[in-house]
Amino acid sequence: MKPERAIQNGTSHLRECLSLASPKILVWFSMCLLSIQTLGYPDQIEALSPEASSARFIVPNGLHIELVAAEPEVFDPVAMCFDELGNLYVVENRGYPSGGSDGPVGSVALLRDEDDDGSYETRSVFAKGFDFPNGIMPWKGGVLVTAAPHVYFLKDVDGDGEADIREIFLKGFRRGGSTQLYVSHPTLGIDNWLHFTSGLSGGTIGVPGHPEIPELDMRRNDLRYNPLTHALEARAGRAQFGLTFDDFGHKFTCSNRNHLVHSVLEAADLTRNPYLNASTLVQDIPVHGAASRVFALSSATTTAYAHEGTFTAACGLMIYRGNALPKKYYGNGFVCEPTGNLIHRDVIVSKGGSFEAHRGLDELTSEFLATTDEWSRPVFLTNGPDGSLYFCDMYRKTIEHPTYLPDEVAATTDFDAGKANGRIYRISAKEGLRPAKFDASTPQALVETLAHPNGWHRDTAQRLLLENLDPNIIALLEALLRAKKPSRARTLSLHLLNAADALTFSHIRAALHADSPDIREQGLRLARELGEPIAELLIDIINLAHDPSANVRFACALVLGDIESPNSDTLSALSSILKKDIDDPWARVAVLSALGEAAAAFSEQLLQNDLEGDNGWPEFM
């Protein structure tokens, strides 16, 4: 047995025993552990080998962690992605934090598992010479890489493992301040747009080769780009280094102190009612808020002393959508905290128009992953083709940026220690998993894959269908929409029909009457893109004001607000939603945003209803 696996099995049994211990025993054990840790690992000066570092990870009982790649195959990994051929692309931010002495040193590595043993032992430098690259996704036979001020498209044409094409895909992202605050996390949404974080820096974004597309001042908002029309839009959320979606397109982001934020509304939802006094578009959904505690095993400290023991560097947020962990982890939010050498997990549940997140019952005072190796720096998470949870370990002695350190501390800190290191791991419930070969042979095979239990396969099939919108897929997507398949598969079929300009009133009406509340919500969201013809679906939409799902009622209120001249039936539906959801602040905002000039008529409707709720009515008034 490999040493890391032996220790992993031992720590799993230890965690199981501790879960049965009394509080007094736990306190005693914690004191002993602190003493042992202090004596055994005083001021860790040297890097540990990949094998030694692997052995120090602790994950929940029944799960396994495996080393996928390490130096010299990978250095300073900060983002990664798999293409449909099984190739692993890794962004290496080798200049972090202050750049290379002889110019840009950031690179993209292409790793291959030639012997199919689960380890990526073959490396080629796919592209190099980037300033602080930090994000990547597969696209049209190559990859998109974020490296402010640009997003690059890279592609290998001759098959030698090096990019022959290097084009600027998007331009104008702002650089300045900390190198942590740059555009990142290119992500394909179910809306078939490409989404990017602002990095809290923003910029004035342009599309090279398309002068007809106006440049967009994204300020400090996030961004989405339509690869079919080249349209640019600012989107709610001021993400730093973390952007992810659940199966139904709900967007979640993070920043250093706020590890799980839901983007609930868009700016247009508020501006349509000039009398609405509301400004926030996002919800910090953890029940513990910004004061969320983290439970590190290492003795590493942060210079943010006032926040020690809480999130200070939350990054790499991901909604797990794979099938290699037990079902209880599906849809959970995972986020890295590199200063604490850990990965945190939150259970996400629907609450009104937004969500609520809380710790798992088996991790109330522990973390999903933690280690005593103070150099281990998890920074990025992703779903893998085998269903496992993968993460990048940048592996640095110091992860903090000198901008945030006192000058006297920064002057004596070694920011280069670890630049020759880097590791990638996967976590699953079964060791030695290998992904099934991805079938991209026909459009039918890709459409069938939209119902795959592993989110990576669904995402990859969606991307390949989007890249080549063959007219022959329309009938296949319509068949999937009618089939008794999971809601997440039918959701993708709806949005791909929309991308192919083949979505009809009939499709949306069927969605509005679907047995799944998730599909009904998607029908409402897609109805918003129809504009004025929405009147043809008005009766169907109004009926959803009485839907048993709070998410559906919330989406219904937003759609009703798109109607320029609401009639009494529309106002009655909004009144019904308000009566049912008066205690949900987001429902109140949705209803108020929908009123516009109809506030007086709506007030008359309200007088005919007895509103219930302990807190909502005074807040609404």
Buried (B, 14 or more C-beta within 10 A) or exposed (E): EEEBBEBBEEBBEEBEEBEEEEEEEEEEBEEEEEEEBEEEBEEBEEBBEBEEBBBBBBBBBEBBBBBBBBBEBBBBBBBBBBBBEBBBBBBBBBBBBBBEEEEBBBBBBBBBBEEEEBBBEEBEEBBBEBBBBBBBBBBBBBBBBBBBBBBBBBBBEEEEBBBEEEBBBBBBBBBEEBBBBBBBBBBBBBBBBBBBBBBBBBBBBBBBEEEEBEBBEBEBBBBBBBBEEEBBBBBBBBBBBBBBBBBBBBBBBBBBBBBBBBBBBBEBBBEBBEEBEBEEBBBBBBEBEBEBEBBBBBBBEBBBEEBBBBBBBBBBBBBBBBBBBEEEBBBBBBBBBBBBBBBBBBBBEBBBBBBBBBBBEBBEEBBBBBBBBBBBBBBBBBBBBBBBBBBBBBBBBBBBBBEBBEEEEBEEBEBEBBBEBBBBBBBBBEBEBEBEEBBBEEBBBBBBBBBBEBBBBBBBBBBBBBEEBEEEBBEBBBEBBEEEBBBBBBBBBBBBBBBBEBBEBEBBBBBBEBEBBBBBBBBBBBBBEBEEEBEEBBEBBBEBBEBEBBBBBBBBBBBBBBBEEBEEEBBBBBBBBBBBBBBBBBBBBBBBBBBBEBEEBBEEBBEEEEBEBEEBBEEBE
